[in-house]
């Protein structure tokens, strides 16, 4: 009896190993990814067992994530620089993460929003009226999480320079600025000239294709999720007003983002990703 049980267990192990190899190393004919049903048909394992096995091993063939590897020649140096600002900020200086969220659309739903109810979620129509776009410039204070923000009609160097003036007017004169930014436009002569006259600015650039290093991007995700994506705006001024309301409410009780990743851990993760892309990660 013991040999029979052991034999069944060995057979189950082989079936599970075959299932995992199927998910990890192949794709179904005519499709981009495996489903529970297609795996069950291919392997002869029941759908409930397939679901249990892939859940147990953390496989999610139905999902994907986007990524972009940086091509910046100074990627390592910039990562260490930016992360150093987060984990060991300079004394007597404000570390501000600056960026822009462009092309925010003022979308008015064609019909009223269906309110949340017991047993069903809030509903919005799939079609809408367009009332123009705005660009949100924001500077996140790494120390306390507060945000300096302004909406502008466009996102040229002129608007960015205007936002820099707004930052300067919002910060006491005895503070130094440390700007972690993806949008400083050094090719704009007026921006260069303006910064050259203000030695209390210290500029630090995130690497190319690495906006995830800029903490204000997380705040952009927050305002998008909580105030923009699901709302309906009757006009462009209505959109700007609601953005300003969110910023005011957020700054009443700001929370700093807890950055824990070291430069070494980030570089090690990217090395593992590169190995996986090159087929040597398993």
ABEGO torsion letter per residue (X at the ends): XAAAAAAAAAAAAAAAAAAAAAAAABBBBGBABBBAAAAAAAAGBBAAAAAAAAAAAGBBAABBBBBBBBABAAAAAAAAAAAAAAABBBBGBBBBBBBBBBGBBBBBBABBBBBBBBGBBBBBBABBBBAEBBBBBBBBBAAAGBBBBBBBABBBAAAAAAAAAAAAAABBAABBBBBBBAABBAABAAAAAAAAABAABBBBBBBBGAAAABAAAAAAAAAAAAAAAABBBABAAAAAAAAAAAAAAAAABBBBBBBABBAAAAAAAAAAAAAAAAGAAX
